[in-house]
């Protein structure tokens, strides 16, 4: 195999995967804050359990949504690179 040729791989670069991972973490934190605040504004009295549920559901929803977006972006980037490599 020639030194300049790289093996075909659908795996995104390490930098792209790191950015996707960090974006999922940030979206999870933002979702947790939104979920906690949404429940906290509506609840009166002892709200520890509802606030915790809002926090967990918000974090899971935010991270899951960003995970879907990250996968789609990584796949689109891979396809774009493949098209460039064919030229």
C-alpha positions as CSV (number, residue, x, y, z in Angstrom):
1,X,0.0,0.0,0.0
2,X,1.3,3.5,-0.9
3,X,2.2,5.7,2.1
4,X,0.0,8.5,0.9
5,X,-3.1,6.3,0.7
6,X,-5.1,5.8,3.8
7,X,-7.4,2.8,4.4
8,X,-11.1,3.4,3.8
9,X,-12.9,4.0,7.0
10,X,-16.3,5.4,8.0
11,X,-14.9,6.5,11.3
12,X,-14.9,10.3,11.8
13,X,-11.8,12.0,13.0
14,X,-10.9,12.1,16.7
15,X,-11.5,15.9,16.8
16,X,-15.0,15.5,15.3
17,X,-15.9,12.8,17.8
18,X,-14.6,14.9,20.7
19,X,-16.6,17.9,19.6
20,X,-19.7,15.7,19.3
21,X,-19.1,14.3,22.7
22,X,-18.6,17.7,24.3
23,X,-21.8,19.0,22.6
24,X,-23.8,16.1,24.0
25,X,-22.5,16.9,27.5
26,X,-23.3,20.6,27.2
27,X,-26.8,19.8,25.8
28,X,-27.4,17.4,28.7
29,X,-26.4,20.1,31.2
30,X,-28.6,22.7,29.5
31,X,-31.5,20.2,29.4
32,X,-31.1,19.5,33.1
33,X,-31.1,23.2,34.0
34,X,-34.2,23.8,31.8
35,X,-36.0,20.7,33.3
36,X,-35.2,21.7,36.9
37,X,-36.2,25.3,36.4
38,X,-39.4,24.4,34.6
39,X,-40.5,22.2,37.5
40,X,-39.2,24.6,40.2
41,X,-41.3,27.5,38.8
42,X,-44.5,25.5,38.9
43,X,-44.0,23.7,42.2
44,X,-44.8,25.0,45.7
45,X,-43.8,23.5,49.0
46,X,-41.6,20.4,49.2
47,X,-40.4,20.0,45.7
48,X,-37.3,17.8,46.0
49,X,-38.6,14.8,44.1
50,X,-40.4,16.7,41.3
51,X,-37.3,18.9,40.8
52,X,-35.1,15.8,40.6
53,X,-37.5,14.2,38.1
54,X,-37.4,17.4,36.0
55,X,-33.7,17.5,36.2
56,X,-33.2,13.9,35.1
57,X,-35.8,14.0,32.3
58,X,-34.5,17.3,31.0
59,X,-30.9,16.0,31.0
60,X,-31.9,12.8,29.2
61,X,-34.0,14.7,26.6
62,X,-31.3,17.3,25.9
63,X,-28.5,14.7,25.6
64,X,-30.6,12.3,23.5
65,X,-31.6,15.1,21.1
66,X,-28.1,16.3,20.7
67,X,-26.9,12.8,20.3
68,X,-29.2,12.4,17.3
69,X,-28.0,15.7,15.8
70,X,-24.3,14.7,16.4
71,X,-24.7,11.3,14.7
72,X,-26.4,13.0,11.7
73,X,-23.6,15.6,11.4
74,X,-20.9,13.0,11.7
75,X,-22.5,10.9,9.0
76,X,-23.0,13.9,6.7
77,X,-19.3,14.9,7.2
78,X,-18.2,11.4,6.4
79,X,-20.2,11.3,3.2
80,X,-18.9,14.8,2.2
81,X,-15.3,13.6,2.7
82,X,-16.0,10.5,0.6
83,X,-17.3,12.7,-2.2
84,X,-14.2,14.9,-2.0
85,X,-11.9,11.9,-2.0
86,X,-13.5,10.6,-5.3
87,X,-12.6,13.8,-7.1
